[in-house]
Amino acid sequence: MQVRFVKSYIRQPNITGGSGLFSKPRGEEGPVEKARLKTEELYGLFLPTRLAIYNLLESGKKLYASQIGEELNLDRKLVSFHLAWLEEHGFVKSSFGLANPSNVAPKAVRYYESTGKGKELLATLRELMKLP
């Protein structure tokens, strides 16, 4: 006997207490959702490894994962994991290029550089922390 699962087309309630069908569609965020997203970004950015990677890229360098790993003494896979999060949240951007280390044929690599979003987020945090 074969069991088939039917996908439900009723939207689940969102965190603002919407009833599902009448909740706000995605992309329309109110102040609560925006504050939650900023908090998640702050928390994610301030993980020590991520912050070290971001600070290295914020210095104006355009590096690929292996170079970042060598500079910070981290495994390339760990660096790539954190770079993916930083890129997904808009803190860094990537572009493809050719690396030409000495005595080796050129290879295609993905270069990363800062977008400046971290500076904006830190400025917002400083503004929010001002006491009346």
Buried (B, 14 or more C-beta within 10 A) or exposed (E): EEEEEEEEEEBEEBEEEEEEEEBEEEEEEEEEBEEEEBEEBBEBBEEEEBBBBBEBBBEEBEBBBBBBBEBBEBEBEBBBBBBEBBBEBBBBBBEEBEBEEEEEEEEEBBBBBBBEBBEEBEEEEEEEEEEE
